[in-house]
Structures are given as structure tokens and as C-alpha cells.
Amino acid sequence: MSHHHNVGPFLTGILSSVFLLTAFTSPASAQLIEESDRILPPDPVPGGTFGNRITIEGEWMAVGADHDSDILAPGRVDLYRRDGGDWIHTQALTAPDGFDGDHFGLPVTIRDDRLLIGMPWDDDAGNRAGAAHVFTLQDGSWEWLQKLTPQGIDDTGALFGSTCVFGRDSGEIMVGAFLESIESNTEGGLWVFQEEDEEYRLAQRLSLPGEQPAAYFGRSIDVENGILAVGAPGFLGPLGFRHGGVAFHSIRNDSWQLDGILLPDVPIQYQVFGESIDLDGDLLAVGSPFEDTFGESAGAVHVYRISNGIPDLEATLRSNEPSRGFGFPVNFDARGGRIVIGAYASSLDGTREGGAAWVHERIEGGWTSGTRLRHARSMDSDFFGLSGTFDGDRVLVGIPRHDGTGEDTGAIAIFDLQDCDDSGLLDVWEIASGGLGDQDGDGVPDSCDLLDGDFNADGVVDGLDLGIFSGLWGTDGSMGGDLNGDGIVDGGDVALLLSDWSA
């Protein structure tokens, strides 16, 4: 049972959930999905960090390439349009007023015909105060519409635009400034803009109650079903140390009001609970990438189910291999049945900070222990997993510091999520957990593995099939056995049968 301490719908409360690790079946060994394809930067630039951020909305994908800090470039965003199963590059965007080091493209998000791009090191409102740019889709091309900045203040160092999302619709924009120091030093803030006559105007600014130095409020943001969740990974809790929290807001009197702050039930100092979040339907995922529960800075992700605005802890997810920073980012798929989780600082496959990413799936009674995504040609400091998003039955994961086309030029790895029997679970998971057989070890379940000579459909070609084949000898193949399609079952089909021989 979960216990919540919420003092009322119109007062600030603290929401706390009893720690519950939902049971799941764990395969004897970790399972992997290998990269099936990749997207390379259209114009490779050393230090370009293509793939640092990825967002997909309908037929459009935007990829941020904000550039390394020591690269003299303002950053760019590449736009792709879906063409069947392919992504076709259509446009490259830069800020109309960008300067070197502005980090345009960190982050990116699309809603309907609007594209929102952060530029957190912009200097208009002070050194590294930050900004965000809005683009609109016109006749298949993305055109600049407006620049958003902190208004009327010197916001030096705020990094306004380091996080930004659309709110209840494309006419509402939320921009985080997690290092803003208006209430107290680096407490953070969140700015809300509303569209009126094709212009976004400041409607509200949100912050934490009281003083919370170094709370980093606004580090992560999401809006779903009338709930605004804002991560504050440096939040100082009642135990007197920093562990983080997530502030819940709802609309009252036409403005966003704080309902409560979700804290981890077993707080751990500097676990940065709330560094990343994702809302999908009635589910909330909270990344806690420096949490020590499963090892020093191994990280964890806490999944909550929300009912009447109150989150109940459903599961705590971990990596099933040694990791560092598991929990940044976190992203559900469209149906909330899968989640991709990054751990870009992990050192696996013989690399140092090559990065890693996992897909966990919802099963009866909980969530799976995860399937690792492994990209080809892993290198040191690739930061694989720094971004990740679903694309139907595929998942795209950024490798922003991969050196495939030059130093830190970046790339995006594509992984096919095979579920041949439409069970809702990955084939590789079901094979590893014993739910599906794979006698020939090719990674395809026997029930879906159509071998030419497997006449009895048991997943292998053996003596039983040879007996069936012999009974078809000399026929026209209408009952089977004509493996080469020449209209007769004869010696020409024997070689094909033997090529799949398993025993």
C-alpha cells in the first residue's frame, strides 16, 4: 500500500510513495538487441554531436546537433520526413541570431505544426541566460516564427531553454530555466507562454515555495491529462539533504497551481530524483540516475500510476548489467507498454563511457528486467543513450559523440523491436525467459521461423521432416515439398532441405 501526505488540493503538500519493487521474471542471462541500421549526420562536422536530442511527431523527426562546448558553432537542427519506413532529410535549421556556443538544438520538440528548439547559452538576457525558438510548418517547410527569452530581468546563467515542451496543446509552451536564481541561488524556474494571434506571450512563471537553493526546478518537464510535472533533482527534503523531487501542478482559475511534490520513499543523497521524467496516460516515469540502491551511481527509474492526481509507485526499474547513470533519459512508447532508458555514462563492451540503453516492457504483474540495445562499433565516450525515442516498432537512440564520420560527429542507431507472434513482448525476451522456443538459436522463435524443410513446424529440420518429404516425392508440390518451385518434388529440392538441416 502507498501512503500519500497531501494536505489539500489548494495547498502545497509532499507526496511520498512506499518503495515497492514489482516482481518480474528475469532470464538467466542478459539479452541483447543489435543495431539494425543507423542515421548519419547529413553534413558531418567535427564536434557536431548529431543525435544529442531526438523527437518524433507523426511524419516528422527533428534531430538536435548542438555541438560540443569547445566547437565554435551555434548548433543546428536537422528535419526528416517519413517516407514509408525511411526518414528523408528535408531541411537544416539554425537560429536566425545564433552565435558560437549557443547550443541551439538542445532540446527539440514538435507538436502539430509547431517546432520548439532550445538555445540555453543565448546571451540576450545575460551571459548564458538562454532562449528558445519557435518554428511553424508552412507548405512542407519549417519557418521561423518567434524567439522566447526571460522577460524584463537579467537572467545570467539561468540556461532558459535547456528544457522546453508544449503544454496542453501547441498554443502553450513551457520553458525551463533550471539554474535561474530569482528566488534563491540556482533554485530554477519555469516560464509558461500562451499563443495569442500567432504570438506567444508570457502568461505565468512557476517556482518552488519558499527558498530552495540548488533545487534545479525545471530540469525536466512534461504535461499530460491536465497534469504538469516538473523535475527538481536538487530538491532538499525534510531529512536535510538533497535527493530531488517532482512538483505536480494542475489548472485552477486558468493558471497552473502547485498540488504537491513527489519525493522518493527512500531518499538517497544526490540521487537526482527527477533529472528526467516522462508522462504517458496515467503513467509517470522518474529517472534517478545517480541513485545508489543498485550500486554506486548505477541509477534507477521509478514508475508510478497516477489516479486522481496522486501517484502510486508501481515498479522500480534497474539495468540488468553494470551501469552508471541509468535513468537519463526516460521515454514511454505511444501505448505505455514499453519504456526506453538511457545510461550514457555506462562502460560496457570494453569501452569507457561508451554508453548503454535498455527497453523494459510491461507484463502481467509488473515490468520486465530489460533488454539491452547494443549499437555497432562502440567507442569510448560515445555517450550512446543520451537520447532515445520510439518510432512504432523501432527505437532510435542517439550516439552524439560517436566518431564514425569524424570526431564527435554523432549518429543515431536504429533497433527493430521484433514481436513476431504479436504477444506484446519482445521475441528476444520471450526466448530468454523460456516463453518461446528457439531450437536453432537464430534469435527467431520456432513458431515464427519458417524453414523451407520444416514440414511439421517444430522449428527444426530433421528426420521427421525427411519422412514427410519422402512421402511427397514425385508429386507436383501442391501438398508441399516443392522447395525450388519447379513444379515437381525431386532431387532439386533435396539440397534446399539439407541446407536447413538441424539434426
C-alpha positions in Angstrom: 0.0 0.0 0.0 1.1 3.5 -0.7 0.9 6.4 1.7 0.4 10.0 0.5 0.7 13.1 2.6 -1.2 15.8 0.6 -2.6 18.5 2.7 -5.3 19.5 0.3 -5.9 20.4 -3.4 -5.2 24.1 -2.9 -2.2 23.8 -0.6 1.3 22.6 -1.2 1.9 19.1 0.1 4.5 16.4 -0.1 3.6 13.3 -2.0 5.6 10.2 -0.9 5.2 6.6 -2.0 6.3 3.5 -0.2 9.1 1.7 -2.0 7.8 -1.2 -4.0 9.8 -3.3 -6.4 7.3 -5.0 -8.6 8.1 -8.7 -9.2 9.1 -9.8 -12.7 10.5 -12.9 -14.3 14.2 -12.5 -15.0 16.0 -14.5 -17.7 19.1 -16.4 -16.6 21.3 -14.1 -18.8 21.0 -10.7 -20.2 19.5 -10.5 -23.7 20.5 -8.1 -26.4 19.1 -6.4 -29.5 21.7 -5.5 -32.0 21.6 -2.3 -34.1 19.8 -2.9 -37.5 20.5 0.5 -39.2 21.7 4.0 -38.4 21.3 7.6 -39.5 24.4 9.6 -40.0 24.6 13.4 -39.9 23.8 14.8 -43.4 26.7 17.2 -43.1 29.2 15.8 -40.7 31.0 18.4 -38.6 33.7 17.5 -36.0 32.1 18.2 -32.6 28.7 18.4 -34.2 27.1 15.9 -31.7 24.3 14.9 -34.1 21.7 12.9 -32.1 22.1 14.8 -28.8 18.3 15.1 -28.9 15.7 13.4 -31.0 11.9 14.0 -31.2 9.3 12.4 -33.5 5.8 13.6 -34.1 3.7 12.0 -36.8 5.6 12.2 -40.1 8.3 14.5 -38.8 11.6 13.9 -36.9 13.8 16.6 -35.5 17.4 15.9 -34.5 19.5 18.3 -32.4 23.2 18.8 -33.1 24.0 21.5 -30.6 27.8 21.0 -30.9 30.5 20.4 -28.2 31.2 23.3 -25.9 34.7 23.9 -27.4 33.4 24.0 -31.0 32.8 27.4 -32.5 29.3 26.9 -33.9 25.8 27.9 -32.7 24.3 24.5 -33.3 21.7 23.2 -35.8 18.6 21.0 -36.0 18.0 18.6 -38.9 14.5 17.8 -40.0 13.4 14.5 -41.5 10.1 13.5 -43.1 8.8 9.9 -43.1 8.7 8.1 -46.4 7.4 4.6 -45.8 9.9 3.0 -43.5 12.6 5.6 -44.2 13.4 9.0 -42.9 14.3 11.5 -45.6 16.3 14.6 -44.7 14.5 17.7 -45.8 15.9 20.7 -44.0 18.5 22.1 -41.7 17.6 24.8 -39.3 19.8 27.3 -37.5 18.9 30.2 -35.2 18.4 33.5 -37.1 20.5 35.2 -34.4 22.7 32.4 -33.3 26.3 32.8 -32.1 29.0 30.3 -31.5 28.4 28.2 -28.4 24.7 29.0 -28.1 23.8 25.2 -28.2 20.8 25.7 -30.5 19.2 22.2 -30.7 19.3 21.3 -27.0 16.4 20.4 -26.8 13.9 19.9 -29.6 10.2 19.1 -29.6 7.3 19.0 -32.1 3.5 19.4 -31.6 1.2 19.6 -34.6 2.6 22.3 -36.9 5.0 23.9 -34.3 8.6 23.1 -33.6 10.2 24.3 -30.4 14.0 24.5 -30.1 16.0 25.4 -27.0 19.2 27.6 -27.2 20.2 27.6 -23.5 23.5 29.6 -23.9 22.0 32.6 -25.6 23.2 35.9 -24.1 20.3 38.3 -24.8 19.1 38.4 -21.2 22.6 37.9 -19.7 25.5 35.6 -20.1 24.1 32.1 -20.8 20.6 33.3 -19.8 19.2 31.2 -22.6 16.4 31.4 -25.2 14.0 29.2 -27.2 12.9 29.5 -30.8 9.5 28.6 -32.3 9.2 27.5 -35.9 5.9 26.8 -37.8 5.3 24.4 -40.7 4.3 26.1 -43.9 3.9 24.2 -47.2 6.2 21.5 -46.1 8.9 23.8 -44.8 9.7 24.9 -41.3 9.8 28.7 -41.0 11.0 30.8 -38.0 8.2 32.3 -36.0 9.4 33.8 -32.7 12.2 33.9 -30.1 11.3 33.4 -26.5 13.5 34.8 -23.7 13.2 35.6 -20.0 11.5 38.9 -19.9 12.3 42.1 -18.0 15.2 40.7 -15.9 18.9 40.0 -16.0 18.8 36.2 -16.0 22.5 35.5 -16.2 23.4 31.8 -16.1 19.8 30.6 -16.0 20.0 28.3 -19.0 16.5 29.2 -20.0 15.6 26.8 -22.9 17.6 23.8 -21.6 14.3 22.1 -21.3 11.1 23.0 -23.2 7.8 21.3 -24.0 4.4 22.1 -25.4 1.7 22.2 -22.8 -1.9 21.2 -23.1 -1.7 22.0 -26.9 0.6 23.6 -29.4 -0.7 27.0 -28.2 1.0 26.6 -24.8 4.8 26.4 -24.3 6.7 25.6 -21.1 10.4 26.6 -20.9 12.6 25.5 -18.1 15.4 27.6 -16.6 16.8 25.2 -14.1 19.8 27.4 -13.0 17.7 30.5 -12.6 18.4 32.4 -9.4 15.4 34.7 -8.9 14.1 33.2 -5.6 17.4 31.8 -4.4 20.7 30.7 -6.0 20.1 28.3 -8.9 16.7 27.3 -7.5 15.3 27.3 -11.0 12.1 28.4 -12.6 9.6 27.5 -15.3 8.1 30.0 -17.8 4.7 29.5 -19.4 3.8 31.2 -22.7 0.3 31.2 -24.3 -0.3 31.9 -28.0 -2.5 34.8 -29.0 -2.8 36.0 -32.6 0.2 33.8 -33.6 2.4 35.3 -31.0 3.4 33.5 -27.8 3.1 35.8 -24.8 4.3 35.3 -21.2 1.4 34.0 -19.1 3.0 32.7 -15.9 6.2 31.9 -14.1 6.4 29.0 -11.7 8.8 28.3 -8.9 9.0 26.3 -5.7 7.5 27.5 -2.5 10.0 29.2 -0.1 13.7 29.1 -0.8 15.3 26.0 -2.3 18.8 26.9 -3.4 20.3 24.5 -6.0 16.9 22.7 -6.4 17.3 22.9 -10.2 13.5 23.2 -10.6 12.7 23.0 -14.4 15.4 20.4 -15.2 12.7 18.2 -16.7 9.1 19.0 -17.7 6.1 17.1 -19.1 2.4 17.7 -19.4 -0.3 15.1 -19.8 -4.0 14.8 -19.0 -4.1 18.1 -17.1 -1.0 17.4 -15.0 2.2 19.4 -15.3 5.1 17.6 -13.7 8.4 19.5 -13.2 11.6 17.8 -12.0 13.7 19.4 -9.3 16.6 16.9 -8.9 18.4 19.0 -6.3 15.3 19.4 -4.0 16.2 19.5 -0.3 13.8 17.2 1.5 12.7 17.1 5.2 15.6 14.8 6.1 18.0 17.7 5.5 19.9 16.5 2.3 19.4 16.8 -1.4 17.7 13.9 -3.2 15.3 15.6 -5.7 11.6 15.6 -6.3 8.9 16.2 -8.9 6.4 19.0 -8.5 2.9 18.3 -9.5 0.6 21.1 -10.9 -2.9 21.3 -12.1 -5.0 24.1 -13.7 -7.1 26.2 -11.3 -8.6 29.6 -12.1 -7.0 29.4 -15.5 -3.5 29.1 -14.2 -1.1 26.3 -13.1 -1.1 25.8 -9.4 1.2 23.6 -7.3 -0.5 20.5 -5.8 2.4 18.7 -4.2 5.9 17.5 -4.5 6.6 13.8 -5.1 9.7 12.6 -3.2 11.4 9.2 -3.3 10.2 7.0 -0.4 13.8 6.0 0.5 15.7 9.2 -0.2 19.4 8.9 -1.1 21.7 11.9 -1.0 22.4 13.3 -4.5 20.3 10.6 -6.3 18.9 13.4 -8.5 15.4 12.0 -8.5 13.6 14.0 -11.2 16.6 14.5 -13.5 14.4 13.1 -16.3 10.6 12.4 -16.4 8.0 11.2 -18.8 4.2 11.2 -18.6 2.1 8.9 -20.7 -1.6 8.4 -20.0 -1.8 7.6 -16.3 1.9 6.6 -16.1 4.8 8.6 -14.8 8.5 7.6 -15.1 11.0 9.4 -12.9 14.7 9.0 -13.6 17.1 8.9 -10.7 20.4 8.4 -12.5 22.8 8.8 -9.6 20.8 6.6 -7.2 23.0 4.1 -5.3 20.3 1.4 -4.5 21.7 -1.0 -7.1 25.4 0.2 -7.0 27.3 3.4 -6.8 25.7 5.9 -9.2 24.1 2.9 -11.0 20.8 4.7 -11.2 17.2 3.6 -11.2 13.8 4.6 -12.8 10.6 4.7 -10.7 7.4 4.1 -12.5 4.1 5.5 -11.0 0.5 5.1 -11.8 -1.5 8.2 -11.3 -5.1 8.2 -10.1 -7.0 11.3 -9.3 -3.7 13.3 -9.5 -2.0 11.1 -6.9 1.0 8.9 -8.0 1.3 5.3 -6.7 4.6 3.6 -7.1 4.2 0.6 -9.5 7.8 -0.5 -10.1 11.4 0.5 -9.7 13.5 -0.4 -12.8 17.2 -1.1 -12.9 19.7 -2.2 -15.5 20.4 -5.9 -15.6 24.1 -5.3 -16.2 26.6 -2.9 -14.5 25.6 0.6 -15.4 26.3 4.2 -14.5 23.6 6.9 -14.8 20.7 4.6 -15.7 17.7 6.8 -15.8 18.6 9.6 -18.3 16.6 9.9 -20.5 13.3 8.0 -19.9 10.6 7.7 -22.7 7.5 5.6 -22.9 6.2 4.3 -26.3 2.8 5.5 -27.6 0.8 2.9 -25.7 2.7 3.0 -22.4 3.7 -0.7 -22.7 7.4 -0.1 -23.2 10.0 2.4 -22.0 13.5 3.2 -23.3 16.0 4.2 -20.7 19.4 5.6 -21.3 22.6 5.3 -19.3 25.1 7.2 -21.4 27.9 7.1 -18.9 28.0 3.3 -18.7 31.1 1.4 -19.6 30.2 -1.9 -21.3 31.6 -4.0 -24.2 35.1 -2.9 -23.3 34.5 0.8 -23.7 34.9 3.7 -21.2 31.6 5.7 -21.1 30.5 4.2 -24.4 27.0 4.4 -23.1 24.1 2.0 -23.0 20.3 1.8 -23.3 17.6 -0.6 -22.3 14.0 -1.3 -23.2 11.7 -2.5 -20.4 8.2 -3.9 -21.1 5.0 -4.0 -19.1 3.9 -7.6 -18.3 1.2 -9.0 -16.1 2.3 -8.2 -12.5 5.0 -5.7 -13.3 7.8 -4.9 -15.8 10.5 -7.0 -17.4 14.0 -6.6 -16.2 15.0 -5.1 -19.5 16.6 -5.9 -22.9 19.8 -4.1 -23.7 20.2 -2.2 -27.0 23.8 -2.6 -28.3 25.0 -0.4 -31.2 27.7 -1.5 -33.6 31.3 -0.1 -33.4 31.0 1.1 -29.8 33.8 3.5 -28.9 35.0 5.3 -25.7 32.9 8.4 -24.8 30.3 7.7 -27.4 27.5 8.7 -25.0 25.2 6.2 -26.6 21.9 6.5 -24.9 21.9 10.3 -24.3 18.7 10.5 -26.3 16.1 7.8 -27.2 12.6 7.7 -28.6 10.2 5.1 -30.1 9.2 5.0 -33.7 6.4 2.5 -33.9 8.1 -1.0 -33.6 11.5 0.6 -33.7 13.5 2.6 -31.2 16.0 5.3 -32.2 18.9 6.0 -29.8 21.4 8.9 -30.1 25.2 8.4 -30.2 26.1 12.1 -30.1 29.9 11.7 -29.6 30.4 8.8 -32.0 33.4 9.2 -34.3 32.1 7.3 -37.3 32.3 10.2 -39.7 34.7 12.4 -37.7 35.4 13.2 -34.1 32.2 13.6 -32.2 30.1 14.0 -35.3 27.5 11.7 -33.9 24.9 9.3 -35.2 21.5 7.7 -34.5 21.3 3.9 -34.0 18.1 2.2 -35.1 16.8 -1.0 -33.4 14.0 -3.2 -34.6 11.7 -4.5 -31.8 10.7 -7.9 -33.1 7.4 -9.4 -31.8 6.6 -12.0 -34.4 3.6 -13.5 -32.5 2.1 -10.1 -31.6 2.2 -11.0 -27.9 3.2 -7.5 -26.8 6.6 -8.8 -25.7 9.9 -8.8 -27.5 10.9 -12.1 -29.1 14.3 -11.9 -27.5 12.8 -11.5 -24.1 10.3 -14.4 -24.5 13.1 -16.7 -25.8 15.4 -15.8 -22.9 12.7 -16.3 -20.3 11.6 -19.6 -21.8 8.3 -18.5 -23.1 9.2 -19.3 -26.7 11.5 -21.9 -28.1 14.4 -21.2 -30.4 16.0 -24.6 -31.1 18.2 -23.4 -33.9 19.5 -20.4 -31.9 18.9 -17.9 -34.7 17.0 -15.5 -32.4 13.7 -16.1 -34.2 11.1 -18.1 -32.2 10.5 -21.5 -33.6 6.8 -20.7 -34.0 7.7 -17.9 -36.4 10.8 -19.4 -38.0 9.6 -20.6 -41.4 12.3 -23.1 -42.6 11.9 -24.5 -46.1 12.1 -28.1 -44.9 10.3 -27.8 -41.6 7.2 -29.7 -42.7 5.9 -30.4 -39.2 6.6 -26.8 -38.0 8.5 -27.8 -34.9 11.3 -25.3 -35.5 13.9 -27.8 -36.8 14.5 -29.7 -40.0 15.3 -33.3 -39.0 14.4 -37.0 -39.7 10.7 -36.4 -39.1 10.6 -33.9 -41.9 12.7 -36.2 -44.2 10.0 -38.8 -43.8 7.3 -36.3 -44.8 9.4 -35.2 -47.7 9.8 -38.7 -48.9 6.0 -39.2 -49.0 5.7 -36.2 -51.3 8.4 -37.4 -53.8 7.4 -37.2 -57.4 4.2 -35.1 -56.8 3.6 -31.7 -58.2 4.2 -29.9 -54.9 0.6 -28.8 -54.3 0.8 -30.6 -51.0 4.2 -29.2 -50.2 7.8 -30.3 -50.8 8.5 -28.3 -54.0 11.1 -26.1 -52.3 12.6 -24.7 -55.5 9.2 -24.0 -57.2 9.8 -26.0 -60.4 6.5 -27.9 -60.2 7.8 -31.3 -59.0 9.2 -32.7 -55.8 12.5 -34.3 -56.8 16.3 -34.2 -56.3 16.4 -30.5 -56.9 14.6 -29.9 -53.7 16.9 -32.1 -51.6 19.7 -29.6 -51.4 17.4 -26.9 -50.1 16.0 -29.3 -47.4 19.5 -30.3 -46.3 20.7 -26.6 -46.2 18.3 -26.1 -43.2 19.1 -29.5 -41.6 19.3 -29.2 -37.8 19.9 -32.7 -36.6 
